[in-house]
Amino acid sequence: MKNSIVTLSVITLFVAALIACSGKKEHAEGEHSEDATTWAELDAYHMVMAESYHPLKDSANLAPAKANAEALAAEAEKWAAASLPERVNNDEMMTRIENLKASSRAFADKVKAGATDEELSAALTALHQEFHQIQEAWEGGGHSEHH
C-alpha cells in the first residue's frame, strides 16, 4: 500500500510538471510576434539593406543597391503594413517606418529614373541612416554595424 501511494505521488508530480511545461511552451510560441529580441520585418528589411549598402560602403559598388531597389521598397511596404511589437508600438515608431517606406520607394524610383551614381549614393546613405535610427530605437540606443 505504501509503495502504491509513493508511485501515485510520483506519477501525479510528473503529470503536473508536464502540464506546467506544456503551458509555458504554448505561451512562448504565442508570444513570437511580441518577442523582445526579434522583429521579423526589421530583420527582413535589414537583410536587403545590408546586401545593398555594404558593397557601396566597402567598395563604391552601387550595382547591388540598384538591383535590390524594388526589394527595399517592397520590404518597407510590408513592414509599414505589419503590427508593431508592443515595446515600440507608438506614434513615433509608426512615423519612422512610414518615412522609411516613402524613402525606400523614392530610392527605387530614382534607380528606375536613371539617377546619377552620386545621387543614388547619397540617397542610399540617407536611407541606411534612417533605417539605423529605427534599429537603434528597437535595440535601446546601441548602434550595431553587424550586417
N, C-alpha and C positions, 0 to 999 in steps of 0.2 A: 504494500500500500504506500509506504514511504517513497519507494522508487517511482511509483506512478505519479505521485504529487510532484516530485522533483522533475521528472520527464515532462509532465504537463506544464510546469512553470517555465522550463527552458523553451519549450515549443511556443508558449504564449509570448515570451520575451522576443523570440526570433521573429514571430509573425508581427509583433508590434514594431520591431525595428525595420522590417521590410516595408510596412505601411508608411512609416515615418520617412524613410529614404525615398520611396517612390513618390510621395507627395512633394518633396523638395525637388526632385528631378523634373516633375511636370511644371512646377512653379518656375524653375530656372529656364526651361525651354520656352515657357510663355513670356518670359521677360526679354527674349532675344532682341526685340526691337528697342527695348529700353536699356540695353546693356550699357553700362557706364564706360566701357572701354572700346566699343566698336560702333561705327556708324557706317552702314553699308554704302550709302550714297556718297558720303565723303570719300570712302576708300575707292569706289569705282571712278569717281572724278579724278582722284589723286593719281591713280594708275595711268590714265590718259595724259594728265598734265605732266607727270614725270617723263613719259615717253616723248612728249612734245618739247618740254622746256630744257631738259638737261643736254640734249645734243646742241641746242643753241648756246647754252651757258658754257658747255665744255669745249665746243669746237666751232662755234658760229654756224652751225648747221641748222637751217630752217626747214629742210625737206620733211622731217618727221612732223613738225608742227603744221605744216601745210597739209600733209596727208591726214592728220588727226583733227583738223579744224572742225569738221562736221561732227565728229565723235565727241569733242569737247562740248559743243553746243547741245548735242543730244543728252549727254550725261548731266549737264547743268539743268536742262529742262526736266529730266526725270527727278533730279534732286529737289528742284523747286516744287514739284508736284507731290513729293513724299511727305509723310508726317515727320516732324522733328522729334528727336529724343527728348524726354522730359526735361533734362537739365539745361537744354538750350532752346526750349520751346518758348520763345519770347519774340516780341516785335522786332528787336534789333537784329536777331539772327535771321528772321524771315526776310527782312530788308536786305541784309548782306547776301543772302542766297539769291534773291530776286535780282540784285545788282550783278551778281556773278553770272546769272543766266543771261542777262542783257549784254554783258561784256563778252561772254563766250560767243553769243550769236553775232555780235559786232565783229569779233575777230574772224569768225568763219566767213562773214560777208566780205571782209577786207581781202581775205585769201581769194575768194571767188571773184572779186572785182580786179584782182591783179595788183594789189598794193605793192609798193616797193619793199625790199627786204628791210630797210631801215624802219619803215612804218610798222611792218609786221613784228620786227624785233621789239620795238617799243611797246606795241600792243600786247604781245605775249608776256613781256616782262611785267607790265602792269597787271595783267590777268593773273600771273603767278603770285604777285604780291597780294592781290585781292583774295585769292584762294588761301594763301597762308594766314591772312587775318582771320578767316573763318576757322582754319585748322587750329590756330593759336587760341582762339576763344574756346574751342572744343577741348583742347588739351589743358586749358587753365593758364595760358600765358606763356608756355615754353615754346620756343621756336625749334623746330626739328628740320634738319636738312636731309633726313633719310628719305630717299625716294626710291 
